[in-house]
Amino acid sequence: KLLLSALFTAPLLLEHLLMVVGLNIAALHNPWVQLLLCLPPFLVGLFHFGGSALGSLRGGLPNMDVLIFLGSTAAFIYSLIGTFLARPDYIFYETSATIITLVLLGNFLEKRSVRQTTSAIEELSRLQVGNARRLMPSGAIISVPLEEIQMGDRLLVNEGDQIPADGLVRSGQGFCDESMLTGESEPLEKGVGDQVIGGALWVSGSIQMEATAVGKNTVLSKLIELVKDAQREKPQIQRLADRISAIFVPVVVGISLLTFSLSYFAFDLVFQQALMNSIAVLVISCPCAMGLATPTAVTVGVGRLARNGVLVKGGQTLETFASLRRFVFDKTGTLTNGRLEVAAVDYQGNDPREIDAVIQKLEQHSSHPIARSLLNHFSAQEDAQTVFTEVKEEKGLGMEATDQTGASWRLGSFRTLPAALQAQNGRHSLYLTKDQQLLATVDLKDRIKPEAADTIRYLREQGFEPIILSGDQESKTAAIAAELGVATYFAEQLPADKLRMIEQLDRSEPTAMIGDGINDAPALAKATIGVSLSDASQAAIQSAQVVLLNGHLHRLTDAIRISRATLQTIRQNLFWAFAYNVVAIPMAALGFLNPMWAAFFMAFSDVVVIGNSIRLRFRKV
């Protein structure tokens, strides 16, 4: 469409420019020749802009195409009348054709620029490999398409291959580059039992892996969908711009009519000049710049976050994130590494093998970080006598079960102890009881994450208030808070307590909750913004609006900086869009810009907005 319009517009524009400098080409000066040259661009505009304009009018939300359609049609009809009346001073075919061609050029540049803003999805999609090497039971290796891989398949991955699916390493070892998925800059060493992510690059060695997630269930597929969803959702500031744009077009049409009336009737301008001024008003106004201001910035911002290992569930999250004033952290698995180690076990004179087996059987029903640590320490015993008929997890407390004899077992914090025992205990991490009789105690030790101190320091320097909200004992929570320099902390908080605390904090200031356990899920869902870690429980991930990949807390500071930069870019774009219209429309109404220059500046305003959004991808934040 653009090429066709440009081909026929060029002679019209040439004739107009030659006439300005006093030259004349007789054939091009013929009104009927000009009509024939103008007709193809006008018909392109009629179908391209006219269809969109009528559709928007039927929907009750007139768009920019209404203005383009009215401006080009007015110039064409006026010129057509001049042709039949043999009045050369009525001929403005070049105006009609040039308006359409320049706006099509602007649309082309706009689409090309927008494609650059969606590069994050394209880069992630390129990580999806086409084929994989499947190991058959016979020992043969066959190449299969990605969509034919099934859970449990044994796959061969050699040096330089992209991992075809999520899975576990079953043999071999080497290094894996997950930078495009998690933002982790250094290749990670992987060995037997380690998890690998589909789409990551295997940079050295060779492994056999077992597929544990395929198709839409892989981390990469979910990442692509999250980025798409986030880029589709409109922030609050965009909805405001949409409401303004909805009344913008009728207002501009009114200004155009007023311009014509005042120019012709009040200021005694000739009819042609009054018409050109009113057409220039229609053409130069640009609601599309307002429409592009937010989505292009959000698209780039979400994409940059994804490349930095941060997933956001919805474009509005970016805007909300930039308004946060308080960050509340769970302790275990969030500020600490969550890889708790068993420091000591007091069996209270009971059989260690039986106690170990009971703890192992109870904890295999939990996805809490503490459960993973206990399962790594306590091994299953085939000759264990205790068989559980019912096991359930009490959020924030521990595990409760009933065995084959009807006895009641509990493994959890000191709050699970009977009142008589609570007074005597509280120093240990976990307590195992059977029918309210203490059988064993477990002491756990944990280490603060290396990046936790830097993250807390950054928050304080930026004027944010960090708070620790933990289910752990007072003494342990206080020690972590003191080491990190956190002044406010709350210990021994059950999930319901955490929920009430977040509700209370959220009422005074926008609050983020950062957690990883199943007991954090209600608070994550209730907070202004819930932030989870990618190695957290599924309940925590599903309740959060932001996920930090690779479990790295320093991604939180990246999220703050990029979300602030995105909101700043949106405001810059909207300022430009509104300021442009405030200045340009009066200039057109006063006759300082003819319709052709108006069309050029209108297209240029779109490019400025998109270019500013693309700048967000590369600027230092």
C-alpha positions in Angstrom: 0.0 0.0 0.0 2.8 2.4 0.9 4.8 1.7 -2.3 1.7 2.1 -4.5 0.7 5.4 -2.8 4.3 6.7 -2.9 4.6 5.8 -6.6 1.6 7.9 -7.6 2.1 10.7 -5.0 5.7 11.4 -6.1 4.7 13.1 -9.4 2.0 15.2 -7.7 4.5 16.3 -5.0 7.1 17.1 -7.7 4.7 19.3 -9.6 3.8 21.1 -6.4 7.5 21.8 -5.5 8.3 22.8 -9.1 5.5 25.3 -9.1 6.8 26.8 -5.8 10.1 27.6 -7.5 8.5 28.9 -10.7 8.8 25.9 -12.9 6.0 24.1 -14.7 5.5 20.7 -16.4 2.4 21.0 -18.5 1.3 17.4 -18.3 1.6 17.4 -14.5 -0.2 20.7 -14.3 -3.3 19.2 -16.0 -6.1 18.7 -13.4 -7.3 15.5 -15.1 -3.8 14.0 -14.9 -3.6 15.0 -11.3 -6.9 13.3 -10.7 -5.7 10.1 -12.2 -2.5 10.2 -10.2 -4.3 11.0 -7.0 -7.0 8.3 -7.4 -4.9 5.2 -6.5 -3.5 6.7 -3.2 -7.0 8.0 -2.4 -8.6 4.6 -2.9 -5.9 3.0 -0.8 -6.7 5.5 1.9 -10.4 5.1 1.4 -10.3 1.3 2.1 -7.4 1.4 4.7 -8.4 4.4 6.8 -12.1 4.6 5.9 -12.9 1.0 7.0 -11.1 1.5 10.3 -12.7 4.9 10.8 -16.3 3.6 10.2 -15.6 0.6 12.5 -14.5 2.9 15.3 -17.5 5.2 14.8 -19.8 2.2 15.0 -18.1 1.2 18.2 -18.5 4.6 19.7 -14.8 5.2 20.1 -13.6 7.3 17.1 -9.9 6.8 16.4 -7.2 8.7 14.6 -8.2 7.2 11.2 -11.4 9.3 11.4 -9.3 12.4 11.2 -7.1 11.2 8.4 -10.1 10.0 6.4 -11.9 13.3 6.9 -8.9 15.4 6.0 -7.9 13.5 2.8 -11.5 13.2 1.7 -12.2 16.9 2.1 -9.1 17.8 0.0 -10.0 15.2 -2.7 -13.7 16.3 -3.0 -12.8 20.0 -3.0 -10.2 19.3 -5.8 -12.7 17.2 -7.7 -15.2 20.1 -7.7 -12.4 22.4 -8.9 -11.6 20.0 -11.7 -15.2 19.9 -13.0 -15.6 23.7 -12.6 -12.2 24.3 -14.3 -10.9 26.2 -11.3 -7.2 25.6 -10.9 -7.2 27.5 -7.6 -9.4 24.7 -6.1 -7.0 21.9 -7.0 -5.3 20.3 -4.0 -4.9 16.7 -5.1 -1.2 16.6 -3.9 -2.5 17.4 -0.4 -5.0 14.5 -0.4 -2.4 12.0 -1.8 0.5 13.2 0.4 -1.6 13.0 3.6 -2.4 9.3 2.9 1.2 8.4 1.8 2.9 10.1 4.8 0.5 8.5 7.3 1.1 5.1 5.7 4.8 5.8 6.0 4.3 6.6 9.7 2.4 3.4 10.2 5.2 1.4 8.5 7.8 3.0 10.7 5.6 2.4 13.7 5.1 -1.3 13.0 8.8 -1.7 12.3 9.7 -0.1 15.6 7.1 -2.0 17.6 8.6 -5.2 16.3 11.8 -4.2 17.9 10.0 -3.7 21.3 8.8 -7.3 21.2 12.3 -8.8 20.8 12.2 -10.4 24.2 9.5 -12.9 23.1 11.4 -13.5 19.8 14.6 -14.1 21.6 12.9 -16.6 24.0 11.1 -18.3 21.2 14.4 -18.9 19.4 15.5 -21.0 22.4 12.9 -23.6 21.6 14.8 -26.3 19.7 13.3 -28.3 16.9 14.5 -31.8 17.6 16.0 -33.9 20.4 18.0 -37.1 20.6 15.9 -39.9 22.4 17.7 -42.9 23.9 15.8 -46.1 23.2 15.8 -49.1 25.6 17.8 -51.0 23.0 20.6 -48.4 23.2 19.7 -46.8 19.8 19.6 -43.0 19.5 16.9 -41.5 17.4 16.1 -37.9 16.5 12.5 -36.9 17.4 10.6 -33.6 17.0 10.2 -31.5 20.2 6.5 -32.1 20.3 6.9 -35.9 20.5 9.0 -35.8 23.7 7.2 -37.3 26.6 7.7 -37.2 30.3 10.1 -39.9 31.4 12.0 -40.0 28.1 15.8 -40.4 28.3 17.5 -37.7 26.1 21.1 -37.3 25.1 22.5 -33.7 25.2 26.0 -33.1 23.8 28.3 -30.0 24.1 26.8 -27.1 22.1 23.2 -28.5 22.2 20.2 -26.6 23.6 18.4 -28.6 26.2 15.1 -29.8 24.6 13.0 -30.1 27.8 13.0 -29.5 31.5 14.5 -32.5 33.3 17.0 -34.2 35.6 20.5 -35.2 34.9 20.8 -39.0 35.1 24.4 -39.5 34.0 27.3 -37.3 33.0 28.2 -33.8 34.1 29.2 -30.4 32.6 28.3 -26.7 32.5 25.0 -25.2 31.5 24.4 -21.6 30.3 21.0 -20.4 31.6 21.6 -16.7 31.1 18.8 -16.1 28.6 16.3 -17.7 31.0 17.4 -16.7 34.5 19.9 -13.8 33.9 22.6 -15.9 35.6 25.8 -14.6 33.9 28.1 -17.6 34.7 27.6 -21.1 33.4 26.4 -23.4 36.1 27.9 -26.8 36.9 25.4 -29.6 36.6 25.7 -33.3 37.7 23.6 -36.3 38.4 20.3 -35.3 40.1 20.5 -31.7 39.1 17.7 -29.9 37.3 18.1 -28.5 33.8 15.9 -26.1 32.0 14.7 -26.6 28.4 16.2 -23.9 26.1 19.4 -23.5 28.1 22.7 -24.1 26.3 24.9 -27.0 27.3 28.3 -25.5 27.0 30.6 -28.4 27.9 30.5 -32.2 28.5 27.7 -34.6 27.7 24.8 -35.8 29.7 21.8 -38.1 29.6 18.7 -36.5 31.1 15.2 -37.6 32.0 12.4 -35.3 30.8 10.2 -34.1 33.7 8.2 -31.3 31.9 7.4 -31.0 28.2 5.5 -28.7 25.8 3.5 -25.9 27.5 4.6 -27.1 30.9 8.2 -26.2 30.5 9.8 -23.2 32.2 10.5 -21.6 28.8 7.0 -22.0 27.5 5.5 -20.6 30.7 8.0 -17.7 30.6 7.0 -16.8 27.0 3.3 -16.9 28.0 3.9 -14.7 31.1 5.8 -12.2 29.0 2.9 -12.1 26.4 0.3 -11.7 29.1 2.2 -9.0 30.9 2.6 -7.1 27.6 -1.1 -7.3 26.8 -2.4 -6.0 30.2 -2.9 -2.3 30.4 -1.6 -0.3 33.4 -3.8 2.3 35.1 -2.0 5.1 33.4 -2.8 3.6 30.0 -6.5 3.4 30.9 -6.4 7.1 31.6 -4.8 7.8 28.3 -7.5 5.6 26.6 -10.3 7.6 28.1 -8.7 10.9 27.0 -8.1 9.5 23.5 -11.8 8.5 23.3 -12.9 12.2 23.6 -9.9 13.5 21.7 -11.1 12.8 18.1 -14.5 14.5 18.5 -12.8 17.5 20.1 -10.4 17.8 17.2 -13.2 17.6 14.7 -14.9 20.4 16.6 -11.7 22.5 16.5 -11.3 21.8 12.8 -14.9 23.1 12.1 -14.3 26.1 14.4 -11.0 26.8 12.6 -12.8 26.9 9.2 -15.7 29.0 10.5 -13.4 31.6 12.2 -10.9 31.7 9.3 -13.6 32.1 6.6 -16.3 34.2 8.4 -14.4 36.1 11.1 -11.0 36.7 9.6 -12.1 36.9 5.9 -9.6 34.3 4.6 -10.3 32.9 1.2 -12.3 29.7 1.2 -9.3 27.6 0.0 -7.0 28.8 2.9 -9.7 28.3 5.5 -10.3 24.8 4.2 -6.5 24.0 4.2 -6.2 25.3 7.8 -9.1 23.1 9.0 -7.7 20.0 7.1 -4.3 20.7 8.7 -5.9 20.6 12.2 -7.5 17.2 11.4 -4.2 15.8 10.0 -1.7 17.1 12.6 -3.5 15.9 15.7 -2.2 12.6 16.8 -4.1 10.5 19.3 -2.1 7.5 18.2 1.0 8.9 19.9 -1.0 8.8 23.2 -2.2 5.2 22.3 1.4 4.1 21.7 2.9 5.9 24.7 2.2 3.1 27.3 2.1 -0.2 25.5 5.4 0.3 23.7 7.1 1.2 27.0 5.5 -1.7 28.9 6.5 -4.1 26.1 10.1 -3.1 26.3 10.1 -2.9 30.1 8.6 -6.4 30.5 11.1 -7.8 27.9 14.1 -6.2 29.7 12.9 -7.6 33.0 12.6 -11.1 31.5 16.1 -10.9 30.2 17.3 -9.9 33.7 15.6 -12.9 35.3 12.4 -11.2 36.5 8.9 -12.3 35.4 5.9 -10.0 35.9 2.3 -11.2 35.7 0.6 -8.3 34.0 1.7 -4.9 32.7 0.0 -3.1 35.6 2.4 -4.8 38.0 5.2 -2.6 36.5 3.3 0.6 37.4 2.4 -0.6 40.9 5.9 -1.9 41.6 7.3 1.6 41.0 4.9 3.0 43.7 6.0 0.6 46.5 7.4 2.1 49.8 7.8 -1.0 52.0 9.3 -4.5 51.4 8.4 -7.3 53.7 10.6 -10.5 53.6 10.0 -14.0 54.8 13.1 -15.3 56.4 13.7 -19.0 55.7 14.4 -19.6 52.0 14.1 -15.9 51.1 16.7 -14.0 53.1 18.5 -17.3 54.0 19.5 -19.8 51.4 16.7 -22.2 52.5 19.1 -25.2 52.2 18.7 -25.9 55.9 21.1 -28.4 57.4 20.4 -30.7 60.3 22.8 -29.6 63.0 21.7 -32.1 65.7 19.0 -34.6 66.5 18.1 -35.6 70.0 16.3 -39.0 69.9 15.2 -38.8 73.5 16.3 -42.5 74.0 14.2 -43.8 71.1 15.2 -45.9 68.1 17.1 -43.6 65.7 16.2 -45.7 62.6 12.4 -45.6 63.4 12.5 -41.8 64.2 14.4 -41.2 60.9 11.8 -43.2 59.0 8.9 -41.3 60.6 10.4 -37.9 59.8 11.1 -39.0 56.2 7.6 -40.3 55.7 6.0 -37.1 57.1 8.1 -34.6 55.2 7.7 -36.3 51.8 4.1 -34.9 51.8 5.4 -31.3 52.0 6.9 -28.9 49.5 8.2 -26.5 52.1 12.0 -25.7 52.0 12.4 -27.2 55.4 10.9 -30.5 54.1 13.4 -30.6 51.3 16.3 -30.3 53.8 14.9 -33.0 56.1 14.4 -35.4 53.1 18.0 -34.9 52.1 19.2 -35.8 55.7 16.8 -38.5 56.8 16.6 -41.7 54.6 13.8 -44.1 54.2 13.9 -47.4 56.2 12.4 -50.4 54.5 11.8 -52.2 57.9 10.1 -49.2 59.5 7.1 -50.2 61.6 5.1 -47.0 61.4 2.6 -46.8 58.5 0.6 -43.6 58.1 -3.0 -43.8 57.0 -3.5 -40.0 56.9 -1.0 -37.1 56.5 -1.7 -33.4 56.3 0.3 -30.2 56.4 -0.7 -27.4 58.8 0.6 -24.1 57.2 3.2 -22.5 59.4 3.1 -25.2 62.0 4.3 -28.5 60.5 3.0 -32.0 59.7 0.2 -33.9 61.4 -0.5 -37.6 60.7 -2.4 -40.7 62.0 -0.8 -44.1 61.9 -2.2 -47.6 61.5 -2.9 -47.9 65.2 -4.8 -44.6 65.4 -1.9 -42.8 67.1 -1.5 -39.1 66.4 1.9 -37.8 65.2 3.1 -34.2 64.9 6.3 -32.8 63.6 6.7 -29.0 63.7 7.6 -25.9 65.7 7.3 -25.6 69.4 3.7 -24.3 68.9 2.7 -27.9 68.0 3.7 -29.0 71.5 1.1 -29.5 74.3 1.0 -26.5 76.6 2.8 -28.4 79.4 5.8 -29.1 77.1 5.9 -25.6 75.5 7.1 -24.1 78.8 10.0 -26.4 78.9 11.0 -26.1 75.2 11.5 -23.4 72.6 15.2 -23.7 71.9 15.0 -26.3 69.1 13.8 -26.0 65.5 11.4 -29.0 65.3 9.7 -31.3 67.7 8.4 -34.8 67.0 5.5 -36.0 69.2 3.3 -39.1 69.3 0.1 -38.8 71.2 1.5 -35.6 72.8 4.6 -37.4 74.0 7.9 -35.9 72.9 10.0 -38.4 70.9 12.7 -36.3 69.3 14.0 -32.8 68.7 15.7 -31.5 65.5 18.0 -28.5 65.4 18.5 -26.8 62.0 21.0 -24.3 60.8 20.7 -21.9 57.9 22.9 -19.3 56.2 22.1 -15.9 55.0 22.1 -15.5 51.2 25.3 -13.7 50.0 23.1 -11.1 48.1 20.7 -10.5 51.0 22.8 -7.8 52.8 23.3 -5.9 49.5 19.6 -6.0 48.7 18.6 -4.7 52.2 21.2 -2.0 52.0 19.9 -0.9 48.6 16.4 -0.7 49.9 17.4 1.5 52.8 19.5 3.8 50.6 16.5 4.3 48.3 14.2 5.2 51.2 12.3 1.9 51.4 11.4 0.2 54.7 12.6 -3.4 54.9 10.7 -5.7 57.3 11.2 -9.3 58.2 8.0 -11.4 58.8 8.9 -14.9 59.9 7.3 -18.0 61.3 10.6 -18.8 63.1 11.5 -18.3 66.7 12.0 -14.9 68.1 15.7 -15.4 68.9 16.6 -16.7 65.4 14.6 -14.0 63.6 16.2 -11.3 65.8 19.6 -12.6 65.0 19.0 -12.5 61.2 17.5 -9.0 61.5 20.4 -7.7 63.4 22.9 -9.2 61.0 21.1 -7.6 58.0 20.5 -4.3 59.7 16.7 -4.6 59.6 15.1 -2.6 62.4 11.6 -4.0 62.2 10.8 -7.7 62.4 7.9 -9.9 63.5 8.6 -13.5 64.6 6.5 -16.7 65.2 3.9 -15.6 62.7 1.4 -18.2 61.5 0.0 -17.8 57.9 -3.1 -16.1 59.3 -0.8 -13.8 61.3 1.2 -12.9 58.3 -2.0 -12.2 56.3 -3.3 -9.9 59.0 0.1 -8.1 59.3 0.2 -7.5 55.5 -3.3 -6.2 55.5 -2.4 -3.8 58.3 0.8 -2.6 56.6 -0.8 -2.4 53.2 -3.4 0.1 54.5 -0.8 2.6 55.4 1.6 2.3 52.5 1.9 0.2 49.3 3.7 -3.0 50.4 5.5 -5.8 48.7 5.7 -9.3 50.3 8.6 -11.5 49.3 8.3 -15.2 50.2 8.9 -18.7 49.0 6.9 -21.1 51.2 3.4 -22.5 51.0 2.8 -20.6 54.3 3.6 -17.3 52.5 0.9 -17.8 49.8 -2.0 -15.9 51.5 0.2 -12.9 52.4 1.7 -12.9 48.8 -1.8 -12.8 47.4 -2.9 -10.0 49.7 0.1 -7.7 49.4 0.1 -4.8 46.9 2.7 -6.8 45.1 3.6 -10.5 45.9 7.2 -11.5 44.9 8.2 -15.1 44.9 11.4 -17.0 44.0 11.5 -19.5 41.1 12.6 -22.3 43.4 9.7 -21.6 45.7 6.6 -23.8 46.3 4.0 -23.8 43.5 1.5 -22.1 45.9 3.9 -19.2 46.5 4.6 -18.8 42.7 0.9 -18.9 41.8 0.1 -16.3 44.5 2.8 -13.8 43.4 2.7 -11.2 40.7 6.5 -11.2 40.3 8.8 -14.2 40.1 12.6 -13.8 40.6 14.2 -16.5 38.5 17.1 -18.6 39.9 16.1 -17.6 43.4 18.4 -14.6 43.4 17.3 -11.7 45.6 19.4 -9.1 43.8 16.9 -9.5 40.9 14.5 -7.5 43.2 16.7 -4.5 42.8 16.7 -5.0 39.1 12.9 -5.1 39.2 12.7 -1.9 41.1 15.1 0.0 38.8 13.5 -1.2 35.6 9.9 -0.7 36.7 10.8 2.9 37.7 12.5 3.5 34.4 9.5 2.1 32.6 7.1 4.3 34.4 9.4 7.3 33.7 9.4 6.4 30.0 5.6 6.2 30.0 5.3 9.6 31.5 7.9 11.0 29.0 5.9 9.5 26.1 2.6 10.9 27.4 4.1 14.3 28.0 5.4 14.4 24.4 2.1 13.2 23.0 0.1 15.8 24.9 2.6 18.6 24.4 2.9 17.9 20.7 -0.9 18.2 20.3 -1.1 21.3 22.5 1.5 23.1 20.3 0.7 21.6 16.9 -3.0 22.1 16.7 -3.0 25.9 17.3 -0.2 26.2 14.7 -2.2 24.4 12.1 -5.4 26.3 13.0 -3.5 29.6 12.5 -2.2 28.6 9.1 1.5 28.1 9.9 1.4 24.5 8.7 -0.2 23.2 5.5 -1.8 19.7 5.5 1.3 18.1 3.9 3.7 19.3 6.6 1.0 18.4 9.2 1.0 14.8 8.0 4.7 14.7 8.2 4.9 16.0 11.8 2.0 13.7 12.8 4.0 10.6 11.6 7.1 12.0 13.2 5.4 12.2 16.6 4.7 8.4 16.5 8.3 7.6 15.7 9.5 9.8 18.6 7.3 8.0 21.1 8.4 4.5 19.9 12.0 5.6 19.7 11.9 6.7 23.3 10.4 3.4 24.4 13.1 1.4 22.5 15.7 3.5 24.3 14.6 1.9 27.5 15.9 -1.4 26.3 19.5 -0.1 26.3 19.7 2.8 28.8 21.4 2.4 32.1 19.0 2.2 35.0 
